Amino acid sequence: MTEQVATEESDDALFDLDDLDPDLDDVATVRPTVNDWLRARTLPQILLSCTLLLWVVYFTQRSLDIHHGLGTSSYDSGLYDQGMWLLSRGEAPFVTLMGRNMFGDHTSFVLLLLVPLYWVAPGAWIMFFSQSAVIAAGAIPVFLYGRRRLESEWFALIAAATYLLHPAVGWANLENFHPDSFLGVFIGVALYAALERKWRLYGAFVVLSLLVKEDVSLVIVPLGIWVAIRRSWRIGLITVFGSLGFMFTAMYVVMRGLIGQPTLNAWRIPFSQPGDGTGAAARRLIDTAVTNPTQLADHVRADGRPWYLWQMTSPFALIFLRLPGVAMISALVLFSNVLSTFWYQYQVQYHYSLVAVPALAIGTVYALGAVKSKLTVQSLEVSLRAVGIAVLALSSFMTAFMWSPMPWGRTVLFHGDPDNMYAVSMREIIEEIPVRASVAAHHRVTPHIAYRPEIYQFPNPFRLVLYGPDPKLEGIRLSERAERVDFVVLPTSEDENVADDFAIIEAAFVEVAANQFWVLYERDRSVPLPGN
């Protein structure tokens, strides 16, 4: 679908720098006061602010309730908490919950912004409050662009609401903790700045986006291409090659330097073989695409992947197809999600989808702006843009009702109860553990005792599972680390499949506390650790 150049030219005229040459004598010398600024706020702005505040309060509290009700895990809550706590203490973020440096797992340098909070009041609230806040803030660039593009703050308010109501946004807010949550606002502001030619703002948020993760180039490169074609070829090319350079440096310098390989996810590329690196896996994919394209087509149609694309796009009523250039910035990341063999990537409930939402939301506003404001039919004046907004609002509300984790939706929600008997009894048990002790614990317990140099998800380090950068290590023991473990926390339930692993080392541990649901064992240093 060809974009309408006339629409672009009308946008450009509104931001012609040649027109911005004010007479300095006419510039007011009196600075507005806070009261003046507050009085200038409009009702849509106030409603948006209240909505964002309610979002942050609701999702922060809900996330914390889930966490304190034992609804979080080592992956992906405890490991980030331990990594940031270590950084706040001036230590390298070698996260013993996963057996690798936090920045070797992903180059999420954006987490350094949260480290100062651990100096003041360390706690899980840092992760879950910041996640809710930055996800909610993603509605702001949608509103800012919408009020100018749609010539109505009320229309812009509805557009911002469609971002918040998108299923991927709400679910990302409740899926443990992930640095990807910052992309909701970072990508959104970068898009807004590109559309409005605010280049300093654009540059700052492109850089911030790249600091979230090594693969953010999947959306920044398409953004750079769009900028090169529609705004500034020089800035666009700098964006493209700068983001590719950052991705190469992040993967082949930082990650390889820290964990010995540029990525741990080559296995997610379809048709790869065990032991393939990224290059070998990519070659197999290309070979399949050339020699057997039917097999590739069958892959992308399988396992509900087309349904995933429908869930991602239908909340916007496909309005972005009217002028698809901006929305297409998300095409590459959506394609990579659909292509992946990793089930979570093509499920709307997981954080991999959030990065695609800003371009779809702002792209919908961009397309609506190309619709003529009014159409006269037999003396009847119809606002087509208002009709489009109404369709957008209806589609957004209906898809949110069906798929989003909203309190008024049909989705069955998990509301954590911090006072449930499992959680209360767990807190009683962990009170017995010294703050600097080395601990191996059940994965539901580890996020609650993560502020220590050595904390392991049992059966690590006695038998490695999901640990370290090399899958070949699975099943072995790290003898030195196992020898240092002081306490083990395990559930009493036989359904947790921990009994066999503990039976091997049981002779070297003594039960020191127990209740109906949990047992705390302490290492008996007089007994050699069996198996070492």
N, C-alpha and C positions, 0 to 999 in steps of 0.2 A: 504494500500500500504506500503510495507516494505522499509525502508530507507536503503541506501547502505552504509554499514560500511566502505567499502574501501574509499569512498569519505570522510567520517569523518576522517579516519586515515591520509589521505593525508593532510587535513587541520591541524590536530594536529601537524604533523611533521614541519610545518612552524612556529609553536609557541612553540617549545620544549625549555624550560627554561635551559636545560643542555647545549644547544649550545650557550647560551648568556653569555660567559665568556671571555670578551675581555681583551687583554693585555693593562693595563692602560698606558703603555709607548707609545702605538700607538694612544691613544685618542688625538684628536686635542685640543689644549689649546686655540685656537682663537675662540671667540664666533662670530657667523655669524651676520652681520649687517642687518638692516631693508632692505636695498637695495639688499643684497644677498638673503634675503627671498623672496622679490618681484620678483627678476629675476628668482627664482626657480619655480614660479607659471607656471602651464601649461595652454594651451588654454582651455581644458575642465573645469579646476578649475575657470578660469576667466569667462567663459560662465555661469557656475553655480552661481557664485557670482553675476553676472549682473542679471541673472534671478530672484534670490531671492530678490535682491534690487528692481527690477521692481514690483515683486509680492507685497512686503510690501508697496511700494508707491501707487500702483494701488488700492489694497484692503483697505488700510487705508483711502485713499481719498474717495473711494466709500462708505465705512462704515460711514464716517463722513458726507458725503452728505446725505445719507439715514437718519442719526440721525438728522441733522439740518433741513431736509425736513419733519420732524415729522413721520419718518418711524420706530422709535423705541418706546418702551413702558415701563411701570413699570416692567413687566415681559418680558424679563430678561435683562434689561439694567439699568433702574433707581434704582432697588433694590441693585445691586452690587455697583453702583456708590455711593449711600447713605451710604452703609455699610463701604466701604473703606474710604470715607470722614470722617465718625465718628471715625474710628480707627486712622486716621491721626491727629485727634483733641484730642486723648487720651480718647475717650468715648467708652463705650460698643457698639458693632455693632448691637443694636436692631433696625432692619429695619422696620420703621412704614409703608412702602409701602406694606409689606406682614404680619406684625404683629408677627414677631418672630426674634430671634437672627440669624444673617447670618450664623454662624457656627452651629446652631441647625438645619437649613434648609439643609445644606450640610457642611461636614467638609472640606471646601476648604481653608485650611490654606496657600496654595500657594499664595493666594491673599495678604498675608502680604508682599510679595516681591514687590508689587506695591505701598504699602502705602507711602514709602518715596517720591515718585513722587508727591503725593498730598501735601507734604510740600512745594514743589518748584513751581509747576504750575498746580493746580487742574483743571481738565477738562475732558470731554469725550474722548479726544485724548488718554488719558492713557489707557483706555480699548481697544479702537479700534486699536491703534498702537501696543500694546503688543500682542493682539490677532493675528494680521496679521504676526507679527514677529515670534512668537513661532510656528504658523502653518507652515509658510514657512521654518523655521529651521528644520522641520521634514524631509526635503529632504536631509539634510546633512548626517545623519547616513546611509541612503540608498546609497548615493554616496560613503561614506568611505568604507562600506562593499563591495559594488559592484566593486570598482576598484581593490580590492585584489581578491575577489572571481571570478570575470569574467576576470581578467588579462587585463583589458582595461579601461582607464578612459572615453573613448568615450561611451562604453557600460554602464558604471556606470552613466554617465550623462543622458542617455536615461532612465535608471531605476529610477533615481531621478525625472526626469520629469513625469514619470508615477504616482508617488506619488502625485505631485502637480496637475496633470490633473484629478485625481480621483474625481468623483462627490461629494463624502462626504466631501472632503477637501475644495473645493471652497465654497460649501454651508455653512459649519460650520463657515467659515470666515465672512459670511454675516448675520448670524442668531443672531441678537442682540449681546450680549456678554455672554460667558460662560467660567468658569475656565477650562472646559474640553479641551479647545483649547491647553492648555499646554501639553496634552498627546501626541499630534502629535510628538513632539520632545523628551519628556521624555521617552515614551515607545520605540521609535525608538533607542535612545542612549542606553537604557538598553539592548535591543536586540543585537545591534551591539557589546556592551561590552561583553555580554555573549558568542556570537559567537567567539570573538577574545580573550576570557579569560582575559579581562582587569577588574579584580574583584573590584578594588577600584572604578573605574568609574561605574561599574555595580551596586554596592551597593548604591552609591550616587544617581543614577537616579531611582533605585527602590524606595528609600525613597522619592525622589521628586514626583514620580508618585503617591505614596500613599497619599501624602499631597494634591493632587488635589481633591479627593472625596472619600467618604467612600466605594463606590462599585468598586473601581479600582482593587480590588482583583480578580474580574472576569477575568482580563487578567494577573495579576501578579501571581496568583496561577498556571495557565497553564504554564507560563514562568518558574516558579520554578520547576515544574514537568519535563519540557524539560531539564532544566539545570541539574537536578538530574540524568536523564537518559543518557544524551549525554555529559555532561561536568564534573560536580563535585556533587556527591550525597550530600555531606555535605552542600555546598552552596545552592544547590537546596532545600533541606529540610528547611534550615534556611529561605529561601525566602517564601516557602509555609506557614510554621507555623507563621513566622513573619507577613506576610500580613494578614493571618486569624486573628491573635491576634490584629493587628491594626484595622481591620474592626470591630471586636467585641468591642474594646475599643471606636472606633469612634461612633458606633451606640448605644451601651448600657451604655456607660459612658458619653461621650460628648453630643451626641444628646438628649439622654433621660434626662440628667441633665439640658439641656437648654430649651427643649420644652416639656418634659414629656413623650416622646415616642421615640423609636429607629428609626422609619422611618414614613414618611407620605404616603408612596407609596405601602402599602400592597394591596390596591385595584387594582393594576396593575397585580397582580397574577391571572391567569384565574381560574374561578370557585369559587372565593372567594365570601363571602357574606358581606353586609353592616355591619360595626362594627368589622369585623375580624382584628386581629392583624397579624403580619408577620407569627407567628407560626401557627395560625389557618388557614390562607390562604394557607400556604405551605402544611399542612395536607390535606386540601381539594384537592389540586392539585395532591398530591401523591395518594390519594384515587381514584380520577378519572382515573389517569394513570394506576392503577392496575385493577380496576373494570370495567372501560369503556374506554379502550385505543382508540377505534374508535372515541370517542368524542374529545379526545385530538388531534388525527391525523387530524380530521376535523378542529379543531381550528387553527393549525399551517399551514393548507393549505388555510385558508380563508383570505379574504380581501387583496389580493395581496402580501401576505408574501413571497411566492416563487419568485415572481418578484423582491422583495427587495433583496433577496439573489443573484439573477442573476445580479442586478445592482451593488452589492458590489464586486462580484468576476470576472465578465466578463471583466472589464478594464485590468485585468492581463492575459487575454486569457486562464485562468485556467492552466497556465504553472506551478504553484506551486504544482499541483497534481503529477508532476514528482518526487518530493521529499517533501511530504507535512508536515513534522514535524514542521517546524517553522511557516508556515502559520496556522497550526492547533491551535496555541496559541490564535488565535482570535475566535476559534470555540465557546467557552463558551459565550463570549459576544454577538456574532451573534445569538446564540440560545436564549439567554435571551431577546434580542430585538424582535425576532420572536415570542417568547412565550408571551410577554407582551400584555395586553389588551389596552395599551396606544398607540394610532395610530401613534403618532410622533416617537416612538421608531423604527418602521419598515418602516420609510420613509427616503430615502437617503439624503433628503434636511435638516435634522436636526442633531444637535450636537451629538446625541447618537451614531452615526455611526463612527465618527472620530476615536475613540479609537481602532477600528478593523483594520484600514488601515495600520499602521506601520508593523504589523506582516504579513499582506498579501503582502505588497510591498517587505519587506526584505525576506520573504519566497519565493517570486518569484525569486529573485536574488539567493537565496540559491539553489533552484531547477535548475536554469539555469547553475549554476556552476558545476552540476553533468553531464551536457551534454558534450560529447566528443567534443573537439575543432574543429576537422576536420574529415571528412569521405571521403575516396577515393573510387570512383565508376568508374570502367573502365577508369582509369588514370585521371579522373576528380576529383579534390579536392574541396570538399564542406565544408564550415564552418557551422556546425550545430548550434553552439552557435550564430553566426551572423544571421542565419535564425530565431532562437528563439527570438533574440532581435528585428528583423524586425517585426515579428508577434506581439510581445509585443507592440512595438511602434504604429503599425497600430491599434491594438485593443484599446489602450489607447486613441489615437487621435479620433477614431470614437465614442467611448463612451463619451468622453469629449464633442465632437460636439453635441451629442444627449442629454446629461443629465447635463453637468456641466455649472455653471454660467460664462462662458467665453465670451468675447466680440465678438469672431468669431463663436460662437456656434449658434444652432437653438433655444435655450431656450430664451423665452421672459424675458428680464431683467428689473428689477426696478432700475432706476437710480434716486436717490433722488435729488430734486432741492431745495437747501436751501433758494432760493429766491421765492418759490411759495407763493401765496397770503395767504394761511392758515398759513404757517410758519412765514412769515413776520409779519402778524397781531398778531400772538401769542406772538412773541417777544416784540411787542409794549405793549401788555397787562401785561406781567409778569414784565416789568420794574417798574411797580407801586407797586410791592410787597416788603415790607421790608425783609432784608436778614434773620432775625431770626423769622419771623412770621410763625405760624402754618397754613398750607394750605391743603385744599382738592381740587384735580384737576382731570381733565380728564386724562385718562391713556396715551395719547400722549403728554401731557404737563408735567407730573411728572418728566420724565428724565431730563428736562431742568431747574428744580428748586429743585433738589434733595439734595443740600448742605444745609441742615437745620435739626435740631433734629426731627421735626415732619412734615412729608409730607405724605398725604394719597391719595390713588386712589379712587376718588368719585365713589360710595356713602359711602365708609368708611370715618370716623368711625360712621356715622349716621345710616347706615345699613350695616352690615358686609357682604362682598362678597369676596371670596378668601383671607380670612384674618385669621391669627392665626393658631395654631397647631391642633385645634379641629373643625371638620366639623359641630359639633352640635351648634357652635356659629353663623352659617350662619343666617342672617336675623335679629339678635339682634343689639342693639345700645350699644356702649361703651360710657356711659354718660359723664364720666370725660374727656375723650379725645375729644369727640364732643364739649364739652363746651369750650375747649381751642382753637378750630379752629378759626383763625382770618379772613381768606380769602377763597373764593371758586372761582375756574376758570372753566367755563363750555362753551361748544360750543353753538352757537345759533341754530344749526340744530336740528330739532325734530327727525331726524333719529338716534340720539345717545342714545335714551332711558334714558335720565337723568331727564326729566321734572317731572315725578311723584315723584321721590325721593326728588328733590329740592322743589317741591311744599309744602312738609310737613314742611320744615324748613324756607321757604322763608320769613316769617314774621320777622325773627330775622336777616335778612341780607339786606343790602342796596347796590344798584348798584352804583359803583364808576367809572367804565370805561367800554367802550363797543366799538365794531366795527362790521363790517359785519359778522365776523365769531366767535368772542369770547366775553364773558362777565365776568367781574371781580366784585365779590360781597365782601363787607366787613361786618364783624359782628357788629351789633348794640347791644352793651352791655346793653342798656336800656330796651331791649325787651327780656324776657325769651325765651330760646330755646324751641320751641314746641316739645312735645314728651318726654322731660326729666322728 
